[in-house]
Amino acid sequence: MMPWRRALTAVSFLFVALAVRTGAAQEHPISLSWQAPDTCPSRAAVLQEIDRLLGGGQRTNGRQRFVARAQVTRAGDGRFALMLRTESPDGAGERALSAPTCRLSSTYRIVTAFTLLALPVLTGAKGNGCNDPVSIGGDGGGGDDGGSGGSGGGDDAACPGFEPLATPEELALTPMEYPGAELLAREATSSFIAPLDVYERVKRDLAAIHALEPDVAGISGSRSTAGSVEIRWTEAGKAAVDAGTYRAWDCLNSYYGATEFKHFDMPSVSFVYFDANFDDEKLAMEYAKLPDVESAGTEGLSGDGSDACLSIDGEEYSYILDLASGDDCPAGCSDHVYYGFTTTPDGTVTPLGRHENTDPAEPGWFTELEECRRRLQ
């Protein structure tokens, strides 16, 4: 599936969601006003994609007609802002969305997420939560061995009662510009998505630390997981995935913006990938609740290397930056030099010291940051 189709625009997926539940065919459900930069899909492309996802033809009963006015602008920081205003027999609405580009997965993710949350209110859709099929989010991409990868089909229920781990606005934040700072902010706060204020503080702190100690320049947080969920199926679940009829995961795949699927027979496993810096373990727990899933977990990354960790105590942030080296780091680096720092909200950086793994004793600051050290590779 091409990137522009996976994410097309915020508007196209929202419009499809609003129109898909209408009744007998009489007229096209969308009256669209579309203003966007040349780098964004055209109005014709948006409408064409709506028709494609609706299965062709016109899908309204004449009563449910939606008027949509969308304007996409580019801000000074390079991000794209979408202002969407809609009118229907059920009322008017307004939504502001933001994403790094017009076409990439962050745009797809926020619109799909907003759609899943708003659809029951806008259309009166009813269902039983995440075990109901959804039609939002495209085909989701096929797996390596032909298994099902996305949402669609069935009764098109919209997941009312679904309890998300993050809001659509939070989903739109990730991935952030500096993944290492984002990872540290997320891990230190035990959040599903890094809080933006903590991320901004960490980004500033790391820049100051790197300037103060050139030996650790470039070191920040490193992922220990692959940004994916590993699902082990029961026999019935694997058969449904292979047949393309497993619908219970559609809500999760759509809401969190799954971008790729891989399926394997021995053992019966699927990997679901996301273009985001989520807490994979928390997301895996949601997949583990689905029917015909034996277990769900994260896909770990092997190897060793330089890393960093963060501990937050009120307004004081404490960092350990681990400079790793050795002849066989993929198997585990033999040498580690740890640099400690604290920072304050005004940007002051205080070095705590330097500690090598071959030193006979640990300094006090290194011992006190034991919980932080557990997050190092």
Secondary structure, DSSP 4 states (H G I P E B T S, - for coil): --HHHHH--HHHHHHHHHHTT--S-SB-SEEEEEE--TTSPPHHHHHHHHHHHTTSS--B-SS--EEEEEEEEE-TTS-EEEEEEEEETTEEEEEEEEESSSSSHHHHHHHHHHHHHHHHHHH-----STTS----STT----TTS---S---TT----TT---SS-HHHHTT-S-S-HHHHHHHHHHHT-SS--HHHHHHHHHHHHHHHHH-GGGTT-----SEEEEEEEEE-HHHHHHHHHT---TTHHHHHHTTEEEEEEETTTTEEEEEESS---HHHHHHHHHTSTTEEEEEEEEPP----EEEEEEETTEEEEEEEEEE-TTGGG--SEEEEEEEEE-TT--EEEEEEEETTSSS--HHHHHTHHHHTT--
